[in-house]
Structure formats: C-alpha cells, structure tokens
Amino acid sequence: MLKEAVYHRPKDNYAYVCTISELHIQIRTKKDDIKRVTLLHGDPYDWNRKQWQPTTMAMKKSGSDQLFDYWFAAVTPPFKRFRYGFILDDGSETACYTEKGFYAEPPVDDTAYYFAFPFMNEADIFRAPKWVKDTVWYQIFPERFANGNKDNDPVNVIPWGSEAPSPSNFFGGDLEGVIQKVPYLKELGISGIYFTPIFKAYSNHKYDTIDYLEIDPQFGTKETLKKLIEVCHENGIKVMLDAVFNHSGFYFPQFQDVLENGENSRFKNWFHVHEFPLVTEPQPNYDTFAFTPLMPKLKTENPEVKEYLLSVGRYWVKEFDIDGWRLDVANEVDHAFWREFRREVKSLKHDLYILGEVWHDAMPWLRGDQFDAVMNYPFMTNILNLFAKESISVKEFVENMTSVIHMYPKNANEVAFNLVGSHDTARILTLCDEDIDRVKQVFTVLLTFIGSPCIYYGDEIGITGEMDPGCRKCMVWEKEEQNRDLFEHVQKLVRIRGEQPLLANNGDLRFISDGSDEGCLVYTKSDSGKNAVVILNTNSEAVNYTVPVNVRGKTVMNLFEDKEIAISGDKLELSLPGKGFAILLLY
C-alpha cells in the first residue's frame, strides 16, 4: 500500500454539500493499488456511548487517471454533522486513514482522530442557475456576425467578407444584425448567446474598453440592445455579456488623465503604475494585460475602482435584464472583488450566470462565493488532442478527462462552460485538417457530455481559420457556401440533447472503455434505470463493436438514427464506420 499517494481534504472537491441533505466524499489513491475503500463515519456528539461506534459504507471507484484512482460516496448525515475516516484495503493489508494519519485499527476512543465536516450549512451549497444545465450557448463576435444596419457602420468599413480578418479591419457587424438572425439561431436550437464585448472601445475586438457604460456606436444604441434582449427572451434565448474588469483600454478617460497629468492625476491609483511619467516602449512602466501597453491593468483593490466596476456590473443587469456576465482574465483580479461582485449582481437577479475566464485549475473560484462556472479549457484541450490533433490515444483521453471531472464538485461540473473553439483559438475545422467526420465527432462529444456546451459562431457551417485573427472571419450567410450537412448534424445533436435529459446534465457519467478494444471511446450517463451510451470509433476503418453493457431485457434506441435496435441475448454488437459514432438510449 503506497500511503504517500493517499489524499483527502475535507473541503472543495473532496468533501462538499451537494444538496441540503446530501454530502459528497471523495478520496484519491495510487492507481491500481487499493482494492476496496470503506467510508467509516458517524456523529461526533454521541456522548451516551463509552466509545465511538461509527457505521461503514463501501465507496465506489468513480474513475482512474494516469496516476490515481478516485473513490466516491454520497451520504446523508441525519444531524448534518459528520466525522469520518477511510479503511483502505489493498488485498494484503488494511489501514485506517484519518486526519491524524494511518492506524492499523480504527481508533474508537475519541472522534478527534477523524476528518470533520462540522455542519452542512445550506449557505455553503454551490448553487448555479438551474437553467444553465439545459442551455446550449452560441458565441458571437459582434463585428463579424451580421451587418443589420449600415447607418452605424464605422467610417473605414469594408464590404462583408471581402478580405481576410486582421487586427485593424472592420466589416460592420452589429446588434441589429443579430436581431435579424435570431430565427437562424432558433433553427439551430440555440438557447443562450455569449457576446464578446459590446462596449465602446477602439479595436474591432472591443477588449480595450473606453466607456463601460456605453454601447459601441458601430454596434448600435442602448435601445438596440434592449430590443435584442427582448427578442431573445421571447424566443427562449438567454443573453450573456463580456466584462473586461482586469484592464481598461488605452483610451479609457481615466488612463488618459494619468498619461497627461502623471503624479497629479486623481486617477493615478486606479492603475498599477511603477513610475512617472508613463512610457509605453520598449516595455510599459505600468502593469498591463500580457505586456500590451494598450491594455493597462486596473487596480481592483482601490475602493474607487471597485465601486466603479461594481456599478457597471449592476447597471447592465438592472437596466437591460441580461442573464449572465462572462468575466475576461478573471484569474488576475483579486478574489475579494469577485466575492463582492457576486453579491451585488445576484442581489438584482438571483439566477444570473457568472462565468469566469480561467485556463487552469479553477477550484479557488468555484467555492460558491465567486463564479458559477469557468470556461472549461482542459475539456477543450483533451477534445482537440484526441480528435483534431490526434496526438493522444483514447486511453490517454479517458485518463485526462477523468482528472478534469474529478477536479471540481458535481454541482460545478454540471454547469461548466464547455467549448471546442472561440475567438482565441483556431477554428475546429482547420484544426481537424478539414476532416468533417472528425468535426462531427467533436460536436458529438461536446453535446452529450457533462456541462453547458458552447458553439463558436460559424463552426456549425464549416468556417475555417487559423489562430486570431484568422478565426474571426465574417459569418457566411449564403446557404450554398455553408456546409449544410454539418449544420444538420449539430442541429440534430442539439435537438436530441433537449429531448433526452440524460444527454444534458442528469445522471452520472462513466467511461466504460479506454480504447483498448477496437479504439472506441465509450461513456455512459445513467439515472433512474435509464442509460445513455455514447460510442465513438476513432479509427479510420469500420469496426464491429460489442457494446460493454448488458442489454438483456432492455429496449435500445439509436437516438441519432431515431430507430429501435433489435436485441438478441445480452450483448449488443454495432457496426461503426470509420470515424463514426452512435448514441444509444437503454431503458
């Protein structure tokens, strides 16, 4: 037994309140080392007994990655208090693991040896808006989606799609264009729009804000935005805006005042200035986003800055009834600011979705007091490595994704913002070397996995493009130039996800094949006697695949083909084409 590999902590993803009555416990052990784990638990205050008399519960292995096994148990402490430890059995020896270390036998003379979950406070439950679990997002880069009103075009606008996107060209996309294309979004099945910034800014991407309280004139007016949100809500579509609170733009009036007045500026403490006067070359002498002098970093610890930005967060919720805030470079802003931000905006709209941009382990932001979710870049990385770059095996994918799933509590995973492309990444079709079958597999996983999926505008019709700015092409609206086969594939997946709750965020996901059998990726989502099984053949050649589930007495539907599969005996064999897939429902 490799005791050094055993890890548990009574907090975060290892011990958390899932509902007011249910507590989730997780422990990590060395891969293939421990045969059985038993949860030893009880109430700490049973003073009528001379010694502690805990009860036991077998834990189930919930997954394995490259190094570790993960074990899980859901318990319902009758008095909401919980002391607990673990009995580890490797087949030849057992040990009791507690907060105080390892013991040959479980100590019973005092509960102080054991891990403590003092009380299941309802306020500590991670609660994200319920509607997010069933939402399929669509990311829109407003300047490149649709030009609905040429009267507000920038003076240097060029004809739609007439040249390759660059950091400096403008094509005239606006909010009116989005309003006119809402029927298209409805046809696709979209239920949420995530807009990149729409506030007044200098660039075409608008991440260099000039005025946080004004719509950029090239996108329309505040009345246009109100109309857009009204039309979206009438069509069952939520609207999420992008807030850039880590940094402002170079032409933000407060920063311009510091440039002009230096140490005499009343705004000098709004920014992280190293010395005066300010210089931009060869490197700025003030903190910025990624050494970009055009994006000076805001000092969110400053009470004036904090109140200004909080007023921005409140304004667009209160006056425009937006449904979510996506927070740019969220990991570089102090935690205290985000805690206050959450309190302020949730007080106006309790089911507002707060999404942070964090590219790494985001557990510190997902404790229920800051964000509802983060953009799930680890998910994206694994998807791209398997299907697009073909740089990892199915086994490695399963191990990596198991690590991702076990990083966060179940409540957080259900509303994670899953994506396979964005304005910051190359287009998915380009990454897949324009292999449509591989793209179809990517969308199949995206729309059947845990979390809230997001489609980057145009990916559903086969737009290509390298990294920024290549990934920011104008949307193609001529149907003859769209890949309608890919569109219909995505459309059908969105529809099936909406019709089958198991394919959204109900039930537990489990990998049941690591690719060692015919190179197929297989996972199930189970709940209340029903099982959804997703199978993807990662080979270029067709395979006859025996699904590793017992189907005796079951009805099996092929959801994508909308037909029942005849069953004989307890095994199900499918013929899957190269780079093909199947989505089954067993009940």
N, C-alpha and C positions, 0 to 999 in steps of 0.2 A: 504494500500500500504506500503510494507516494503522497505522504501527508502534506508535503510542501505545496502540492498543486491544489489542495482543497481550499476553496474560497467561499466565504459568505459574509455579508454585512447586512445588518437589519435596517436597510434603507434602500431607496431608489429602486432599481430593477430586481433586487434580491429579496426585498420584503416590502410590500405595499398594499394599501387598502384598495381593492378593485371596486367593490360596492360597499354600502353601509354595513353589510353583514359578512362579506367575503374578503378574506386575507390571502394574498398570494405569496408563496415562499419558493425561492429558487436557491440551489447550491451548485457549485461548479467543482468537478473532479477531473483528474487526469483521464484522457481518452483511453477507453478500454481497460481501465484499472479497477474500477469498483463495479461489482455485480449487482448490488442492491443498496438502496438508501432508504432508511426508515426515519420518518419525522417523529420525534419524541416531544410531546407538548402537553401543556396544562395551564391552569390558572395559578398565578403566583401567590394568591392570598387564601389558600385553603388551610387555615390555621387550626382546624379541628382535628387534623391528622398529625401524627408524630413525625411522619416523613412524607416527602412529596410523592404522589402516585400519578405520574403522567400517563397519558394514553399514547398509542402509536398509530401511525398511518404510513402505508407504503407510498413512496414517491415514484412518479413515473419519469423515465428518461424522455425529455422533451426535444432533444437534439444533440448533435455532435458536430464540432468543427475540427480544424486540423489538429488542435492540441487538447481540447477539453470535451467532456460530457456535461450536459446540463440536466438537472433533475428538478421536478416541479411538483408542488402540491397546492391545492386550494382548500382552505379551512374556514370554518365558521365558529369562532370562539363565542361561547354563549354569553360571556360577560364583556366581550370586546377587549379583554386583556390577554396577553399571550407571552408565555415563557417557553422556550423551545431549544432543542438541540437535534443532532443527527446521529443515527447509528449507521456507520459505514461498514460494508461487508465486501471484501474482495475475493471471497471464496475460501480463503485460508485463515484470515483473521478478521476480527471486528474491532471497531474503535468508536467511542462516543465523542463526537466533536461538539464543543461548546464554546462560548465566548472566552472562557479561561483556558482553552486548549483541548488536548485529547486525553481521554481516560479509557482504561481497559473496560470498565463497567460504568454505566450511567450513575453519576452521583445523585443521591436522593435526600441527603441531609439538609440541603439548602438549595433554593431556586436561583441563588445569586451566581451559580456557575454558568447559567444558561443565557442564551440570547434573549433580549427583551424587546417586545413590541408593546410599549406601555399602555396605549389605548388607541382604538380605532376611531379617531376623530373624523367626523363627517367633513369638516373643513379641509382635511388633508387629502381627500379623494381627488385624483386627477380627473378633471371634467372638461372635456372639449364639447363644442356644439354637436348635438346628435345628428344634425342634418349633413355634417361633413362626411360621415361614413358612407353615405349614399350618393355623394357628389362626384361627377366626372368633370374635371376642370379643362379649360382651354386657355392657354396663354396667348395673349395678344400684345404684339409690339405695335402700338397705335400708328406710328408713322408709316408702317408697311402693310397694314391690313386692308384698308379700303378708303378711297377718297370720295366722301359723300357730299362735300360742299367745297367747290373750287374757290368760293369767295374768301375763304380763310387760308388759302394756300400761302406758304412763305414766298417772299419775293423771288427767291432763287430756285423755285420748284422746277423739277424736270419731269417729262412725261413718265407715266406709271410704268415701271419695269424696263425703262429704256436703256439702262446701263447697270453694271454691277454695283451692289451696295458698297458704300465707302463710309468712313467716319464723318464725312462732311456733306454728303448729298442728301437732298430732301425730295420726297415723292408726293407729299401732300396727304398722307393718311390722316384720318380724323375720327372724332366720336360719331359724327353723323354717318360716316361710312359703316361703323359697327352697328348702329341702329338699323340701317338698311339691310344688313346681313344677318340679323337675328333669325330670320327664317332658315337660313343655311345652318346655323348653329343648332336650331331645333331639329332640323332634318338629321343632323349627325347624332343628336341625343345629348348634347352638352347641357349641364345644369349649373355650371359655375364658370365665370370669366375671371382670370387673373390678368390685370393690366400692368405692364411695366409703367414707369412714372408718366403722369399726365400733367404735372405741374409746370409752371413757367420755368424754362431752362434755356440754355444756349445751344446745346447739342441736339442731334436727332434722337439720341437715346434717352435724354432727359434725366440722367442720373447726376447732373450738375445743377441742382435747383437754384433758381434766382428768387422765386417767390413761392413759398409753401402754401399760400392761401389763395392762389390764382391758378386757373386752368391756362395752359399754354395757348396763346391765341391761335396757333396753327391747328389746334385740336377742336376749337370751338369755344363755347362760353359755359358758364355755370348752368345756364338754362338747358344747354345741350346735354350736359352731364345728368341733370335731373330727369330729362326726358329719357335718356339712355337707361338709367336705373329703373325708371318706371316701366319702360317697355320690357326690360329683362325680367323684372319681378312678375309682370303679367304673364310671362312665358316660363315661369318656374326656374329662372336663371339667377344665381347669386352673383354679386359683383365685389371683387377684392381689388383694392388699390395698393400701390407700391410706395412705401415711405422710406426716404433716404435720410435717416437721422444720424448716421455715423459722420457724415460730412456734408457740407454745402457745396454749391458751385462757386467758381472764382468770382462771378459777378453778383453773388449774394450781397445786398447792400451793406450788411454789417461787416463783411470781409473787406469790401471796397473801402469802407471807412477806416479800417485798420491799415490798409495799404496807404491811404492818403495821410492819415494823422499819426500813425505809429503809436508811440507810447502815450500820446494824448487822446487816443481814441477811447470812447466809453465802451467800445466792444472788444478791447484788446484781450480781455479774459474769456471771450467766447470761443477762443481758438487756442491751440497748443503752440504758442509762439516761443521759439528758443531765444531770439534776439531781435533787436530793431536796428535798422529798418528791415522790412521783409524783402527777401530776394527769392526768385524762382529758379535761377540757374547758377551753377550746373546742377545743384540739388536744392530744393526749397529748405529754408531755415525755419520751417514750421511743419508740424505733423500733417500728413495728408493721407488719403487713401492710396496705398500702393505706390508711393513716391510720385504721384500725379499732382503737379502744382495747381492744376485747375480744380482740385477737389480737396480743399482744406478741411481737416478734421475738426469737428465740433466738440467742445468741452462739455459733455452732458452732465458732469458733476456740478457745473456752475448753476446756481438756482435760477438765474435769469434765462439761461439757455434751456434748462429743464422745463420751466414753465412755458416758454415759447413753443417748444416742440410738443408738450402735452396739450397745449391749446390747439395745435394743428391736428393732433390725433382726435381730439374731441370734436373739432369743427366739422370734419367731413363725415363723421358718424351722425352727429346731431342734425346737421343741415341737409344731408344728402342720403341718409339711410343706407350707407354702404354696409356690406355684410362681412368684410374682412380687411385686415391690414397685413400685407406682406412686408417684412422689415429687412431692408437691404443691409448687408455687412453687419448683421445683428450681433455677431460674436465679439465685435470690437467696441461695443457700447457697454457701459457698466451695468451690472445686474440690478442695482438699486433703481436705476432709471426704468428698466423694463418692469420691475415689480409695480412701480407707481403707474406706469403706462397702462398695465393690465387693469389695475383698479379703476383708473379714470375712464377708459373706453368701455369696460364691461359694465360700469355703473349706468351708462347710457343705453347699452344694448347687450344684454347678458349672453346672448348666443352669437356674438361677434367672434369670428375666427381670427386668431393671431398666429401668423406663420413667420418663423424666423429663418433667415438665410445662414445656415451653419453647415460647413462642408465636412466636419469631423464629428467625433463623439460629442453629442449634444445633451447628455444627461443633466448637466448643471442648469440647463434652461427648461427642462421638462419635468419639473417637480410640482407643477400645478400652480405656481405663483408667477410664472412669466409667460411662456408660449404655450399654445395648444398643440403645435407641431413644428417641425423643421422640414426643410426641403431635403428629401431623402437621397442625397448624393451617393452614399455607399450602395444603396439599391441600384442606382443608375450605373455605377461603375461595374458591378457584377453582371448586370444585364448586357452591357456593351462588351465586356471582356469575353463573355460566352458566345453571344450571337453575332456581334458586329466584328470585333477584332479576332475572334476565335483563338484567343490567347490562353484560355484556361479550359480544363476538362469539366464535364458535368459534375464529377466528384468534387472538384475544387469549388465550383459554383455553389453546390449544396452546402459545403463546409463554410464558405464565406457568407452565404446568405443566412445560415444558421447563427453565425456570430452577430449579424446585423439584427436579426429578430430578437436575440437574447440581450441586446444592448439596452432595451427600453421595456417598460411595463406594457402589458397587453393593451391597456387603455390608450397609450400613446401610439402604439403600432397601428391601431385601427384608424387613426386619423393622420398618419404620416403622409406627407405630400410627395407622392411617387412620380418621378419623371424620367424620361429617357432622352430628353433634349430640351434646350432652352436657348435664349438669346446669347448665352455664354458658351455654347458648345457647338460642334459641327452637327450638321443635320444627320438624322438617323439613317436615311437612305444613303447618304455619302459614306458614313461610317461602315455601312454594310456592303460597300462596293457596288451599290445599286442593285443588290440582290433582293428582289421583292419578297421572296419566300422567307428570307431571314428577317426582314422587317415585319412581316406578318406574325412571325413567332414572337418578336419583341413585343408587339402590341397585344398578343395573346397573353403573355405573362403579365404585362402592365395592367390589363383589365380584368385579371382573375386573381390577383394577389391581394394580400392584406394591405390596406391603406387607401388613400384617396388619390386616384390617378389623374395625371395632367398631360394633355396633348399640346405640343407646341404648334402654333398656327402653321398650316400648310404641310405638316408631316403626314397628315392623313391623306393627302393627294399626291405625295411623292415629290415635294420640293427638295432640291439638293442644295448643298452649300458647305464650304469649309468653315473653320472657326471664324468668329467675329472678325470682320464684318460680313463674311460670306454667308453666314447663317441668317442674315437679316434681309433676305430678298423680299420683294413685293409679293403679296399673295397673288396667286394665279386664279382668275375667276372665269376664264374661258373653259367650259367643260371639256372641250375637245383636247385641251392641253393638260387636263388633270388625269391622274391615274384613278379612274372610277372603280376599278377592281379593288384597289387598296382602300379607297373610301368606303366601299360597301363592306369590306372585311371589318374595318374599325367600327362602322355603324352597327353591324350585327353584333359585335362583341359588346358594345355599349348597351344595346337592347337586351341581350342575354343577361348581362350584369344587373340591369334594372329589374328583370323578371325573376331572377333567382337570387334571393338574399344571401345564400351561401357563397356566391361569387362576389358579393360585396364584402361586408365585414362581419358576418355572423359565422360562428364556428371556429374551430381551431385548425390552423394549417400545420401539416406534417409532410415532410418529404418521405416518400416510400421507395425511392430508387435513387442511387447515386451515379447512374450511368454505366455501371459495370455490366449491366445486361442490355446489350444492343445499343448503348449510347443514348438511352432515352431518359429525359428528365421527367419525373412524375411526382406530383404532390396532391394531397387531398385536403379538403376543407369539410369538416364534419360537425353536425349539430342535430340533435333530436332525431336520431335514427336515419338521417339523410347524409349522403356523402357526395360531394362533387370531386371528380378526379380529372386533373389536367395532365395530359401526356404530350410531350414534345419530342419528336425524333430529330436529334441534332446531326444525324448523318446525312450525306448527300444521296445515299441509296435507300431504297424502301426496306422496311423490316416488318416481319411478323412478330408482334409483341404480345406476350402474355401479361395482362394487367395483374399486378401483385395484390389483388384483393379478392376475397371470397364473394362470389356473386350468387351463390345458391339461394333460391327463393326471392331474389331481388328483381325488380324492374329496372332496366338500364336504358336510359335515354341518351342518344348522341345529341347534345344541345345545339351544336353548331349546324348539324345537318337536319335537326328537328325530326328525328325518327327514332323509334324504339329498336333496340338491338336484341335479336333472338338469343336466348341463353340455353345452353345445354350443359348440365352438370354444375360444377362450382368454379369453373375457370372461364375467363373471357380472353379470347385472342383477337387482336386487331391487326389489320394490315395498314401500316402507316407509310405514306410516300416519303421520299427524301425531303427533309426539312418540313415535314408535315406535323399535324397536331390533331388532338381530339379532346373534346370537353364533354365529360360524361356526368350524368346525374343518376345515382343509385338510391332506390328507396323501396 
